[in-house]
Amino acid sequence: MDKFWDQDYFRVPRITACLVGQWPYQSSKEFILPRIVLLILVIGLLIPRFRALFLHSDDPAIVLSVTTPIVMDAMLVVKTFSNAWNLKRMKNLMNKIYTNFGIFSKDELQVLEEWTIAGKKLCKLYLGALVGGVGIFITQPLQQELVHKLMRANETNRHFPVPVDYGPIDVDKYYWSLSLLTAITTGYMAILTVACATLFIMLTYHTLGLFATLGYILNHLRIDTDDGPNDELYVRRCIQLHYRIIEFAQEVGGIYLWYFLGVIGLNMILISIIGVEIVAHVDAVGEMIQYGSATILSFSHLFVECLIGQRLIDYSLGIQEHVSNSQWYDSSVKSQKMLRLLLMRSQYPCQLTAGKLLVINMESYSRIIRTSASYFTVLLAMQ
């Protein structure tokens, strides 16, 4: 099985998840060390931020600037806790992925592999986008130093990407050491974000691939009027496969049930706050680039999740069309009755939900954006 996960299809989720102790096949020792390192780094990052928040609680500009990364950290905590809590369930699903690649014929397997490749491309795109956005954020000290050298400024007004207060530590003396520590912590947290997102993409794209493969099988329904039992066996296989896919999709939805509830709620707050920050720093190019990249990443992350949720609904409902387009009329009476059961079950879509309160689809994406815009208007009026 280890060689199976070493394939290029799963390289991005496997490597990133192993680095942060989120890969389900890691041993207990391999889980502990990355999580201890992450905990130490995050605590070292949050303490100065909360100090700045409490010491400057009367300054709305600083409060908003500090709140933005804190909300991002809260989202990361939700993702990490969700993955860690559902690690066994995720391992069970990945065992099923391994099994699923062995139950199809060569032609059917090509359809599943096409979706696996599409998931791999999306994982790489997500990794590249996040690395670019985080890179802009953590290299701000270097950007400042370069600007001052180009402008030949005698004094350098050094500051961190986010307002912080290190208490008795001499910031001027240890500026570059603290900046490096911040960059390492932010980078490590970015890897954790990529690991959580790419594991989600891997599981959901496999689900979409299974529905597409079932559609291919139904479109090539083997009809042999002279040999009824074989005809019925083929239809029975389709029904069993459909049940297997629905079960897999429901397990994926169960893993990410509360994950979406926390992430979507925090995302709305984050988008609203970043919008206010962009308006407040409209004349500052550096801050505009920083908050602009954060806005694009937030919108894109939410869009990808809602798009995947919409595709899951569409492809699960699309089985009806595949059944209707098959040569069911040439099959035996018993096969037609079994296909009728498949048709009835496919009328109920598989879907991802946020705490069973909100269905994850493109309509929800539009609703989330509108709600975020409302929060943004309220926050802007309070300035």
C-alpha distance (Angstrom), angle and dihedral (degrees) to the residues before:
residue distance angle dihedral
M1 . . .
D2 3.82 . .
K3 3.81 90.6 .
F4 3.80 89.4 52.5
W5 3.82 92.1 59.7
D6 3.81 91.2 44.8
Q7 3.80 89.3 69.9
D8 3.81 118.5 114.2
Y9 3.83 89.8 -112.0
F10 3.80 92.1 72.1
R11 3.82 101.5 28.3
V12 3.82 98.8 109.3
P13 3.85 97.5 48.0
R14 3.80 92.3 40.9
I15 3.82 97.3 49.8
T16 3.81 96.4 41.7
A17 3.81 92.7 44.4
C18 3.82 91.9 49.2
L19 3.82 91.0 51.4
V20 3.81 92.4 57.7
G21 3.82 99.9 33.5
Q22 3.80 97.1 -105.4
W23 3.82 101.3 115.3
P24 3.84 108.4 112.3
Y25 3.82 93.7 -141.9
Q26 3.81 95.0 57.4
S27 3.79 119.9 110.8
S28 3.80 122.8 -113.1
K29 3.82 91.7 -100.5
E30 3.81 90.9 51.7
F31 3.80 89.4 52.9
I32 3.79 97.1 50.3
L33 3.82 103.9 54.1
P34 3.84 98.5 52.0
R35 3.79 91.0 46.3
I36 3.80 93.2 49.8
V37 3.81 90.0 49.5
L38 3.81 90.6 48.6
L39 3.81 92.2 48.6
I40 3.82 92.6 51.2
L41 3.80 93.2 46.7
V42 3.81 94.1 46.9
I43 3.82 93.3 48.2
G44 3.80 89.4 49.5
L45 3.80 88.7 51.9
L46 3.81 98.4 44.0
I47 3.83 99.0 48.0
P48 3.85 96.0 65.8
R49 3.80 90.5 41.9
F50 3.79 93.7 53.2
R51 3.82 89.8 44.8
A52 3.82 89.2 55.7
L53 3.80 90.3 46.2
F54 3.83 93.9 53.0
L55 3.82 96.2 39.4
H56 3.82 92.8 50.1
S57 3.79 99.6 33.3
D58 3.80 89.5 129.6
D59 3.83 92.3 60.5
P60 3.85 110.0 80.3
A61 3.81 92.6 -165.4
I62 3.81 93.8 56.8
V63 3.81 92.1 41.3
L64 3.81 91.1 55.8
S65 3.82 92.8 43.9
V66 3.81 91.5 52.9
T67 3.81 94.7 40.5
T68 3.82 92.9 59.2
P69 3.83 96.6 65.0
I70 3.81 91.3 37.6
V71 3.82 89.9 57.6
M72 3.83 88.6 48.5
D73 3.79 89.2 51.4
A74 3.81 90.0 49.6
M75 3.81 89.8 53.1
L76 3.78 89.2 51.4
V77 3.81 90.8 51.1
V78 3.82 90.1 52.5
K79 3.82 91.5 50.2
T80 3.80 93.8 45.7
F81 3.79 94.4 46.7
S82 3.82 91.5 46.4
N83 3.81 92.4 51.5
A84 3.80 93.7 44.4
W85 3.82 92.6 47.4
N86 3.81 92.6 50.1
L87 3.80 97.5 39.2
K88 3.82 94.7 118.0
R89 3.80 92.4 46.9
M90 3.79 89.7 49.1
K91 3.80 91.1 50.5
N92 3.80 89.1 51.2
L93 3.81 90.2 53.1
M94 3.79 91.7 48.5
N95 3.81 89.7 51.9
K96 3.79 86.8 54.7
I97 3.81 90.5 50.9
Y98 3.79 88.6 55.0
T99 3.81 90.4 49.3
N100 3.82 93.8 45.6
F101 3.79 92.0 59.6
G102 3.80 88.3 62.2
I103 3.82 101.4 49.8
F104 3.81 99.8 65.6
S105 3.78 133.1 79.3
K106 3.80 121.1 -114.9
D107 3.83 94.4 -94.5
E108 3.79 93.1 45.4
L109 3.77 91.6 47.4
Q110 3.81 90.7 57.5
V111 3.81 89.8 63.8
L112 3.80 91.8 50.8
E113 3.82 91.1 46.9
E114 3.81 91.1 52.2
W115 3.80 89.7 59.1
T116 3.78 91.5 43.9
I117 3.82 89.0 54.2
A118 3.83 90.0 48.1
G119 3.81 88.9 53.2
K120 3.80 90.3 49.1
K121 3.82 91.0 53.0
L122 3.80 91.7 49.4
C123 3.82 90.1 49.8
K124 3.81 90.7 53.0
L125 3.81 91.4 46.2
Y126 3.80 90.8 50.6
L127 3.79 91.0 48.2
G128 3.81 92.2 50.4
A129 3.81 94.0 47.0
L130 3.80 93.8 48.9
V131 3.81 93.3 45.4
G132 3.81 89.2 51.7
G133 3.80 93.8 48.4
V134 3.79 94.8 45.0
G135 3.80 90.5 43.9
I136 3.81 90.2 59.6
F137 3.80 89.6 50.4
I138 3.81 100.9 47.0
T139 3.82 95.9 41.8
Q140 3.79 93.9 59.2
P141 3.83 93.4 107.1
L142 3.81 89.6 54.8
Q143 3.80 90.4 46.1
Q144 3.81 90.3 53.1
E145 3.79 92.1 48.3
L146 3.81 91.3 49.8
V147 3.82 92.6 49.1
H148 3.81 92.0 50.1
K149 3.79 91.5 49.5
L150 3.79 92.2 49.2
M151 3.81 90.4 48.2
R152 3.83 89.7 43.8
A153 3.77 91.2 -132.3
N154 3.80 116.1 -178.5
E155 3.80 93.6 -146.7
T156 3.75 128.2 42.0
N157 3.78 117.6 -148.4
R158 3.78 98.1 -153.5
H159 3.77 121.1 -164.8
F160 3.77 139.3 158.2
P161 3.82 125.4 -107.4
V162 3.83 88.3 -109.7
P163 3.84 127.1 33.0
V164 3.81 108.6 -97.6
D165 3.79 138.1 168.7
Y166 3.81 117.7 -150.3
G167 3.80 94.7 -176.4
P168 3.84 113.0 -148.9
I169 3.84 93.9 4.9
D170 3.81 113.5 110.6
V171 3.81 100.1 -120.7
D172 3.82 94.9 -171.5
K173 3.78 91.7 53.7
Y174 3.79 97.1 44.1
Y175 3.81 97.9 30.6
W176 3.80 97.0 122.1
S177 3.81 93.2 42.3
L178 3.80 91.0 51.9
S179 3.81 91.0 44.8
L180 3.81 90.6 51.8
L181 3.82 91.0 49.2
T182 3.81 90.1 50.1
A183 3.80 90.9 49.0
I184 3.83 92.8 49.6
T185 3.81 92.2 48.1
T186 3.80 93.0 46.9
G187 3.79 90.8 47.3
Y188 3.79 92.0 49.8
M189 3.80 90.5 49.6
A190 3.81 89.2 49.3
I191 3.81 89.9 54.8
L192 3.81 89.0 51.4
T193 3.82 89.7 51.2
V194 3.81 90.8 50.7
A195 3.82 91.1 47.8
C196 3.81 93.1 53.1
A197 3.80 93.4 44.6
T198 3.80 96.7 45.8
L199 3.80 92.7 47.9
F200 3.81 87.1 54.6
I201 3.81 91.3 48.4
M202 3.81 91.7 48.3
L203 3.82 93.2 52.5
T204 3.81 96.6 42.9
Y205 3.80 95.4 44.5
H206 3.78 89.4 51.4
T207 3.81 87.7 53.9
L208 3.81 90.6 50.5
G209 3.80 89.2 47.5
L210 3.81 90.8 53.3
F211 3.81 91.7 52.4
A212 3.83 90.2 47.4
T213 3.81 90.5 49.5
L214 3.81 91.5 50.2
G215 3.79 88.5 50.5
Y216 3.80 89.7 52.7
I217 3.82 90.7 50.4
L218 3.82 92.1 50.0
N219 3.81 91.5 48.0
H220 3.81 88.2 55.1
L221 3.78 95.2 43.1
R222 3.80 108.6 167.7
I223 3.76 109.2 -127.4
D224 3.79 118.4 -171.8
T225 3.79 111.9 166.3
D226 3.79 91.1 -175.7
D227 3.79 92.8 57.6
G228 3.77 109.1 41.7
P229 3.83 99.7 172.6
N230 3.84 92.4 59.2
D231 3.77 89.0 48.9
E232 3.80 90.8 53.5
L233 3.80 92.6 45.9
Y234 3.79 90.3 55.7
V235 3.81 92.6 50.7
R236 3.80 90.5 45.5
R237 3.82 89.0 54.5
C238 3.82 89.5 54.0
I239 3.80 91.0 52.3
Q240 3.81 92.4 48.0
L241 3.79 90.8 48.1
H242 3.81 91.1 49.2
Y243 3.79 90.5 52.4
R244 3.82 89.6 48.3
I245 3.80 91.7 52.0
I246 3.82 93.6 47.5
E247 3.79 90.2 50.3
F248 3.81 90.4 50.2
A249 3.83 92.1 48.1
Q250 3.81 91.8 49.3
E251 3.81 91.0 51.6
V252 3.81 90.4 51.2
G253 3.81 89.5 49.5
G254 3.80 90.3 49.5
I255 3.80 92.6 53.5
Y256 3.81 93.3 51.8
L257 3.81 97.5 36.7
W258 3.82 97.9 106.9
Y259 3.79 93.0 23.6
F260 3.80 90.1 70.2
L261 3.79 93.6 44.6
G262 3.80 92.2 57.1
V263 3.79 97.1 38.3
I264 3.81 96.2 47.7
G265 3.80 93.1 47.4
L266 3.79 92.2 49.7
N267 3.80 91.5 42.8
M268 3.80 91.4 58.5
I269 3.80 90.4 52.0
L270 3.79 91.5 45.6
I271 3.81 95.1 50.5
S272 3.82 90.8 48.6
I273 3.81 93.5 50.4
I274 3.81 93.6 45.5
G275 3.81 89.2 50.7
V276 3.81 90.1 56.2
E277 3.82 90.3 47.0
I278 3.81 91.1 53.1
V279 3.81 91.3 51.6
A280 3.82 91.1 46.8
H281 3.84 93.1 50.8
V282 3.78 99.1 37.3
D283 3.82 90.8 128.8
A284 3.83 95.7 48.1
V285 3.80 112.4 83.6
G286 3.81 95.8 -164.8
E287 3.79 94.6 51.6
M288 3.80 91.2 43.8
I289 3.80 90.6 55.6
Q290 3.81 91.5 46.6
Y291 3.80 96.5 48.6
G292 3.80 92.8 35.8
S293 3.81 91.4 57.6
A294 3.82 90.0 46.7
T295 3.82 90.0 51.8
I296 3.81 92.9 50.1
L297 3.81 91.3 48.6
S298 3.82 92.4 49.3
F299 3.81 93.4 48.4
S300 3.81 92.4 43.9
H301 3.81 94.3 48.1
L302 3.79 91.7 50.5
F303 3.81 91.7 43.9
V304 3.82 93.2 53.1
E305 3.81 92.7 50.4
C306 3.82 93.2 47.5
L307 3.81 91.7 45.0
I308 3.80 91.2 52.9
G309 3.81 89.7 48.2
Q310 3.81 90.1 50.9
R311 3.79 92.1 48.8
L312 3.79 90.6 51.0
I313 3.80 89.6 55.3
D314 3.81 93.0 45.7
Y315 3.80 95.9 47.2
S316 3.81 94.1 45.7
L317 3.82 90.3 50.7
G318 3.81 90.2 42.9
I319 3.81 90.6 71.2
Q320 3.82 86.7 79.6
E321 3.78 90.0 61.9
H322 3.80 92.5 47.7
V323 3.81 90.8 51.3
S324 3.81 91.0 48.5
N325 3.82 92.4 48.7
S326 3.80 93.8 49.5
Q327 3.81 122.6 95.2
W328 3.78 91.3 -101.4
Y329 3.80 91.0 141.9
D330 3.83 90.5 67.5
S331 3.79 94.4 50.6
S332 3.76 127.7 94.2
V333 3.80 121.7 -83.2
K334 3.79 91.6 -108.6
S335 3.81 91.1 51.5
Q336 3.80 90.3 50.7
K337 3.79 90.4 53.1
M338 3.81 90.9 50.9
L339 3.81 91.0 48.2
R340 3.78 88.1 52.4
L341 3.82 88.9 59.4
L342 3.79 90.0 49.8
L343 3.79 89.9 49.5
M344 3.80 92.5 50.8
R345 3.82 93.9 49.5
S346 3.80 92.7 48.0
Q347 3.82 89.8 61.3
Y348 3.81 88.1 76.8
P349 3.82 109.4 72.0
C350 3.78 126.2 -138.6
Q351 3.78 109.0 -124.0
L352 3.77 144.8 172.4
T353 3.79 116.8 -124.8
A354 3.78 137.6 -169.8
G355 3.80 103.7 -125.6
K356 3.83 89.7 -35.0
L357 3.83 86.6 -71.8
L358 3.79 102.1 93.3
V359 3.80 129.9 30.1
I360 3.80 112.5 -134.5
N361 3.81 105.4 -124.8
M362 3.80 140.3 113.2
E363 3.79 92.5 -82.5
S364 3.80 88.6 57.5
Y365 3.80 89.6 48.8
S366 3.79 89.8 57.1
R367 3.80 90.6 46.8
I368 3.81 92.2 49.9
I369 3.80 91.6 50.8
R370 3.81 91.6 49.7
T371 3.80 91.3 49.1
S372 3.81 90.9 48.5
A373 3.79 89.3 51.2
S374 3.82 89.3 53.6
Y375 3.81 91.5 51.6
F376 3.80 88.8 46.9
T377 3.81 91.2 54.6
V378 3.81 91.5 50.1
L379 3.83 93.0 48.4
L380 3.81 91.4 46.8
A381 3.81 91.0 51.7
M382 3.82 89.3 53.1
Q383 3.81 92.7 57.3
